[in-house]
Amino acid sequence: MSFDNPLLFFICSIGVFNGFIASSYFLFFSKQKRVQNRFFGLLLLMLSLRIGKSVYILFTAREHRDLLLSQIGLSACFLIGISLFYYLKSSVDNRKTIPKSWKIHYSILVFIVLLVGIIKPYKLYVDFWNHYFIHFIYAVWGIYLLLSAFLLKDIFKKIISKNTKCTTSEIWLVAVFIGNILIYAAYIIGYFYLYLIGTITFSVVFYVLLILLLFKKNRESVFQDIPEKYAAKKIDKTEAEKLTQQLTSLMQRKELFKNPDVKLKDLADELNISKHYLSQLLNDNLGKSFAQYINTFRTEEAKRLLLENNQFTLEAIGFEAGFSSKSTFYATFKKIIGQTPAEFKKQFS
């Protein structure tokens, strides 16, 4: 079955056309080279390819259809869920770079859909794609929607609570998520009833989100990092242990604590996480402030120098260990060790 109504074609295709333009902008032309923008561009691209396939099927006679385009559209559908999930996660975690594990995860899904396409191309196995593999595709999409919902649970709590106000960035993430839920639901319904629903839903969702962006205040804040308050959620124990090991290894290997001007952001950049996330790790999981954490390493280095080097003065040892002044060295050392540097050295003389 195909349609030939020009107005209907315009309504269905306008969202796809602008979706491709928007995805190109976020992937290649955006001045802000943020991880979040790249995943948002991927999300728009995969959605546009999927919806574009639907428009093509709806408005092209069966005998004139290129089945390769159908395979591309369904393959893109397989990647919508993971693109949404990593867009939301990179926004929630304020990621500055894409972790290697994310790249591997995304690559595995790309490999799976490409392998299926090579072994069972749509042109020769139409029934397999339309009656079997399509269910797997929608199941994977649905799983990532559930994971995305879990990821946004703290924002949902803020929306329900009357005591806490959501930021524009948080509202935007929820709007994008709900938009994907609507598109997903439209395709599930369309699979059994009217296939046209999915394409129209995409156009409606796209322009509702566009209207949200038209307000100047929203344009300036939607694609900014989520404030530190939101990062106060508990870090998973496994990830906290992994990050702690990486942080300890980094401090021992590069000895960043020896720089008296080292900042929280310097360590966060080395670990490819946001400074808010690192601050949360230190405070919630290690029970220390950034200053306390750094001074622990400086104190240990000062102890080593006091025991091994008799040529340096106490003041020089403090500077060598990374303390910014003699008074700071003495006060911090006594607070952590329970003795002044001189008392500590004397007992081992």
MOKA-V754911 format. One record per pair of residues at least 24 apart in sequence whose C-alpha atoms are under 7 Angstrom apart, sorted by the first residue. I is the first residue (numbers start at 1). GAP is how many residues later the second one is. D is the distance in Angstrom with one decimal. If there is no record, write none. Layout:
i:I gap:GAP d:D
i:I gap:GAP d:D
//
This chain:
i:2 gap:56 d:4.8
i:2 gap:57 d:5.0
i:2 gap:58 d:6.0
i:2 gap:59 d:5.8
i:3 gap:55 d:5.9
i:3 gap:56 d:5.0
i:4 gap:55 d:6.2
i:11 gap:189 d:6.7
i:12 gap:43 d:6.5
i:12 gap:187 d:5.4
i:12 gap:188 d:5.2
i:12 gap:191 d:6.4
i:13 gap:42 d:6.5
i:14 gap:189 d:6.7
i:15 gap:187 d:6.5
i:15 gap:188 d:4.2
i:15 gap:191 d:6.3
i:16 gap:32 d:5.0
i:16 gap:35 d:6.5
i:16 gap:36 d:5.8
i:19 gap:25 d:5.9
i:19 gap:26 d:6.8
i:19 gap:29 d:5.6
i:20 gap:25 d:6.0
i:20 gap:28 d:6.1
i:34 gap:62 d:6.7
i:35 gap:55 d:6.8
i:35 gap:60 d:6.6
i:35 gap:61 d:6.1
i:35 gap:62 d:6.0
i:35 gap:63 d:6.5
i:36 gap:51 d:5.4
i:36 gap:54 d:5.7
i:36 gap:55 d:5.8
i:39 gap:44 d:5.9
i:39 gap:47 d:6.6
i:39 gap:48 d:4.9
i:40 gap:47 d:5.7
i:42 gap:41 d:6.2
i:43 gap:37 d:5.9
i:43 gap:40 d:5.0
i:43 gap:41 d:5.8
i:46 gap:30 d:4.9
i:46 gap:31 d:6.3
i:46 gap:33 d:6.6
i:46 gap:34 d:5.6
i:47 gap:30 d:6.8
i:47 gap:33 d:6.4
i:49 gap:24 d:5.2
i:49 gap:27 d:6.2
i:50 gap:24 d:6.2
i:50 gap:26 d:5.9
i:50 gap:27 d:5.5
i:51 gap:148 d:5.6
i:54 gap:145 d:6.7
i:55 gap:144 d:6.8
i:67 gap:55 d:6.5
i:67 gap:56 d:5.5
i:68 gap:54 d:6.8
i:68 gap:55 d:6.7
i:71 gap:51 d:5.6
i:75 gap:38 d:6.0
i:77 gap:60 d:6.9
i:78 gap:59 d:5.1
i:78 gap:62 d:7.0
i:78 gap:63 d:6.5
i:80 gap:61 d:6.5
i:81 gap:60 d:4.4
i:81 gap:63 d:5.0
i:81 gap:64 d:6.2
i:82 gap:62 d:6.0
i:85 gap:59 d:6.2
i:85 gap:63 d:5.3
i:88 gap:85 d:6.7
i:91 gap:134 d:6.8
i:91 gap:135 d:6.9
i:92 gap:134 d:6.6
i:93 gap:184 d:6.9
i:94 gap:131 d:5.8
i:94 gap:132 d:6.8
i:94 gap:180 d:5.6
i:95 gap:178 d:5.5
i:95 gap:179 d:5.9
i:96 gap:176 d:6.0
i:96 gap:177 d:6.1
i:96 gap:178 d:6.6
i:97 gap:175 d:5.8
i:168 gap:50 d:6.6
i:168 gap:53 d:6.5
i:168 gap:54 d:6.0
i:169 gap:52 d:6.3
i:169 gap:53 d:4.5
i:169 gap:54 d:6.8
i:169 gap:55 d:7.0
i:169 gap:57 d:6.2
i:172 gap:50 d:6.3
i:179 gap:26 d:5.7
i:228 gap:48 d:5.7
i:231 gap:45 d:6.6
i:231 gap:46 d:6.4
i:232 gap:48 d:6.6
i:240 gap:41 d:6.7
i:240 gap:45 d:7.0
i:257 gap:37 d:5.8
i:257 gap:40 d:6.6
i:257 gap:41 d:6.2
i:257 gap:65 d:5.9
i:258 gap:40 d:6.9
i:258 gap:62 d:6.7
i:258 gap:63 d:5.3
i:258 gap:64 d:3.8
i:259 gap:63 d:5.4
i:260 gap:62 d:4.9
i:260 gap:63 d:5.7
i:260 gap:64 d:5.3
i:264 gap:26 d:6.7
i:298 gap:24 d:6.0
i:299 gap:34 d:6.0
i:306 gap:39 d:5.9
i:307 gap:38 d:6.7
//
